Amino acid sequence: MMNSLLFIPDISGFTYFVQNTEIEHSQHVISELLEVLINANTQNLKLAEVEGDALFFYKENEIPSQEKLLAQIETMFTAFYSHLKLLEKNRICPCNACATAPNLQLKIIVHCGELQFITVQEKRKPFGQVVIEAHRLLKNSIPSDHYALLSENVAKTIGLPVSYKSKLYHFNQGVDTYDSNEIRYLFSEINKKNLKLNPFAIPEVVDFKNPPSIIFVKEFDVTAAELFEYVTNYSYRHYWVKGVNKFEYNPDEVTRLGTEHVCVIDGKHFNFTTVTKKTDPCNLIYGERTTDLPLDELYQFFIIKAVSEHSCQMTVEVYPKAKSLFKKIVLAILIKRGIKKSLKTSLDNLKKFVEQENLGLKKI
């Protein structure tokens, strides 16, 4: 039989991260990172399994060239650390999961050999000794959490010399014993400073010369962090924002700067983008902007300040922008009144929802 490739990207620090952070957001972060790695597959590798914190890829009866394989490894590391940088720079959530996500690392295990398959629930899956060896190589003696490991079989197949060096790679030899059998390999630590990270848009911090046209202040008997989650997690929106038929958003993504969601009202789609503005560093702030109303722009900000250990105050500021005389007249006569009424109702609903959530109820 011909050599087949086994390729396993594994997120280092996963167990500690999940056990010591908010479970829902940690799940979202890991899900996003796994999606990023899957999308970084440039060599048509087949995904056999998602294994919690790792992906198990294979390529049957084919080993990419040295150049292609090293480029694939670099592409995945680049995508992974680029996304962590995005999470760090565009973060608005104060939770421990979002704050510590940039500490996650990546390692990639590459092995090859004769591959067998079994069929489970009509799905063909890799099977055999070479699969066992690849997974055992995840438990090695390398004193690092961010590296690429290529088994000796792979290195020989692609002609990778022990002395191979480049700006990104600096390979060393390693060996570990599993069930009395030695498996030799080459490994290189990956310094993310040597990666050319993918650029991403950092939304600007909005600055207003005039005070808000509409402002509401309301007290809540929950922590500032809890209220922030109720406001920024779009899965809660239908409980307190009335008049919207449907909210469209990515349920596997933690809300951050640049995140988009859509409100569907009577068949019309209103697109919102998460933004921010300067506020007291002790406050939590979430803002959103839309240009889909009969105005030029509308910004609304939810600013949350802790009052005590178990209570907080939220200030909602609305900044509608209208340039033409007609739009200014419409804003003054109709829209501002409608916004005030809608916002007051939503805040009253939010307070009821928060109170009932504290009592363990799910509906308002």
N, C-alpha and C positions, 0 to 999 in steps of 0.2 A: 504494500500500500504506500501511497505518497504521503509526504509530510503535510500536516495541517497545522494551522496557527491557532494558538489560544492566547487571548488578550484580555487582561482583567484590570481595569481601573478601579481603585479602591480608595474611598475617602477616609483618611486617617483622622482619628479623634472623634469618630462618629458616636461611639458608645458614651463617652464622657459628655459630649455635646447634648445628646438626647436626654441623658439621665439628669443633667444639671441645668436644663433650660426649660422654658415653657414649651410643652409638648406640641401644641398646634403649630406654632411658628417654626419650631425646629423641623417638623415634618415638611412644612412648606419650603424651607431653605434647602433641605436635602433633596426634595423632589425637583426643585429648580436646578440644582447642581447636576443631578443625574440626567435631566433633560438636556442640559448644556453639553454634557459629555456625549450623549447619544447623537446630538446634532453635529458634534465635531468629528464624527466618523467619516473620514475621507477615503478609506480603502475598501468600502463595501463589505465591512465585517458584519457578520450575522449576529444578532443579539439572541443568545440562548436563554438568558435569565437575568432578571434584576434581583440581586441577592442582598437586599437591605441597604447596605452602604456601598455596594459594589455592582459592577456590570460585568457579565461574562459574555464576551464576544468570541467568535471563532471564524476562521476562513478555511473551508474544506479543500484539501488537496492543493494548497497554494500558499507559498510564503512570499510576501512582498520583498522587493529588493532592500538592501541596506538603506539606501537613500529614502525610499518610500516609508519604510518602517520607522526610522528615526524622525522623519517629518511628521508621521501620524502621532507619535508620542508627543512631539513638541506642540502640535496643534491642540491636543487634548489638554496639556498643561496650560497652554496659553488661554484656551477657552475657560478653563476652570478658574484660574487666578484672575482673569479679566472680570468674570462674574462676581467673584468675591470683592473685587475693588468697587464694582458698581454697587453691591449691597452696602459696602462701607460708606461710600460717598453720598449715596442717595437715601440713606436710612433716615426715617422719621420715628420709627418705633423705639421706645426705650427699653423693651424687654431684653432679658439676658440672652435669648436665642439670637436676636438680631444684632445685639452688641458684640457677641463673641463669635459670630459666623466667620469673620475674617481670619480667625485662628485655625480654621480647618486646613488640612493639608491633603495632598494627593500622592499616591504611589501607583505605579503601573507595573504589572507582572506580565512578561511575555514568555511563552513556552511553545514548544512544537513537538510533534510526534505523530504516530499512527493513531487515528481517531476512529472510535466505534460510536454507534448511535443506538439509543433505545427509543421506543415510542410510548409516550404517556399521554393519555387522553387525546389521542390523535395528533400529538405534537412531537416532532422528532427532536431529540435532545442528545448532545454529545455525552459520551460515556467511555469509561475505561481508565487504564492506569495513567495515561497522560493527563487526563482531567484531574485525577487525584493529585498528581505531582504539581500541577499548576496551582491548585488551591493550597497545597502545603507550603509552597514557596511564599505565600502571603505571610506565613509565620517564619520569619528568618531572623538572622542575627545582625542585620544592618542597623547601626545606631542612628537612625534617621526616620522621619515620617514623610519625606518628600523626595522620591527617587524613582528611577526607572530601572527595573531588573530584567535582564535578558538571560535566559538559561543558556548553558554552554551549547546545547543542541541548536538553539536559535543563532547564537553568535557564530558557530561554525557554518551553519547553512547560509547565512547572509555575508559571511566573510568579514565579520567585525573583529578587528584586532584588539588584543588586551590593552594596547597602548593608545587606543583611539581617543583623541581630544579635539574639542571644538569650543566655541564660545559658550555653548550650553552644556555639553557633555564632557565629563572627565571620568572614564570608566576605571573601575578597580575590580579585582577578582574577589570572589566570595565562594564559600562552600558551607552547606549545612547538611546534617544527617537526619533522615526521616526513615524510621523502621529499619535501621541499620544500613540504609542505602544512602550514599553521598550524592548530592546534586550540586554540581558546580554552576556558577553563573557569573556574569559581569553586571556591575551596577554603577550607576552614576547618580549622585545627589543632584537635584534640580534647583538651582537658585532662581527664584522668580524675578530677581533683579535683572537676570540675563534674558528674560522673555520680553518680547515686544507685545505688550498687552494691547488688546483691542480697544479702540476709543469708544466712548459712550457719551451721550449728551448729559450734561449736568444742568438741570433747570435753574434758571436764574432766581435769585431771591428778589421777590417783588417789592417795590418801594412805592409808597403812595404819598403824594404831597398834601392831599386833603384827608380829613377824618372820614370814617365810614359813614355812608348814608343811612345805614340801618344798624342798630346794635341791640343785642339782647344779653342779659346776664341771668344765669340760673344756677342754683345750688343743687348738688347731688350728694347723696349719702353713700358714696363709694370712693375708692381711691382714685387718684388722678389717672393712674395707669389703667385701671379697669374701665373707666369712662372712655379713655382714649381708644381702647380696643373696640368698644361698642360703636364708636364713631367711625373709626378707620376700617373696620372689618365689614366689607360690603354684604356679607351674608346676614348681617343683622339689620340692614337698611329697611327691609320690607316690614319690620316690626314697628318702626317709628316714623318713617317718611311715607306719608300717605299721598294718594293721587298718582303714584307711579305704578304702571301695570307690570313692569319687569325691570330688573337690574341685570345688566350684562357685564361680566368681569371675569378675570381669570381666577378661579377658586383655589388654585395651587400656588398663588403668588402672594407674598407679603406686600402690603401697600407701602409704597415708597415714592419719593419724588419722581415724577414722570409717569407714574402708574395711571392707566386710563380706565374709566368705567362709563357705561352708557345707561341713561334713564330712558325707558320707553314709555311715552305718555300718549295715549290715543293714537298709537301707530307711528308717532313721530319720535325720532332718535335724537337725544341730547347728549353730546359727548362732553365728558369732564376729564380734566387732567390734574393730577396732584401737584400743588405748588406750595411755596412757603414764603414767609416774610420774617423780618427781624422781630424778636420779642425778648422778654426777659429770659435769660438762660434757665431759670428755674421752672419756666412754664413748658407745657407740651403744646405743640401747635400742628394742626392739620389744615391745609387749605386746598381749595379746588377752583378751577377756572373753566369757564365755557364761553364759546362764541356762538352757540346755536340758539340763543334767545333772540328776540327782536331788539337786541342791543348790540353794541360793538363788542363788549366784553362784560362778564360778570364774575367777580371773585367773592368767595365767602370763606372765612377763616373761623375755625373752632379753636379757641385758646383756653387751655385748661390749667388751672392753678390749684395746687394742694392747699386746703384750708386746715385740715388736721390729718391724723393718721388714717382716718376712714371717711373723709369727706373732701369735696373739692368744689370749685366754682368754675363754670364755663362761660366765657364771653364769646358771643358769635358776632362777627363783624361782616358786613356785606358792602362791597364796593361795586356798584353798577357803573358802567361807562357808556356814555352816549355822545357821539360827536355832532351829528346833524341836529338841526333845530326840531325837526319832526320827531326824532327819536327821543330828544330831551323832553318834549311835551308828553309823548306817550309814557315815558318813564315817570314823569311827575304826576300824571293823572291816574294811570292804570297800574303799571308794572310794580312800582314801589309799594302800593297798597296791597297788591296780590302777594308780593314777596313777604311782606310783614305778616300777613294772615297765615300764609303757608308755613313760614318759619316758626311762628308762635305755636301753631298746632303740632308741628314736628317735635319741638322741644318739650311740649307737654306730654306727647306720646313717649318720647325718649325717657323722661323722668318716670312715667308709669312702668315702662318696660324694665328699666333698671331696678326699680323697687320690687317688681315681681320676680325678676331674675334672682334677686337676693333671697327671695322667699322660695326659690326653687321652681317657680312656674315658668312656662315657656310661651304663653300667649298673653296678649294684652287685650 
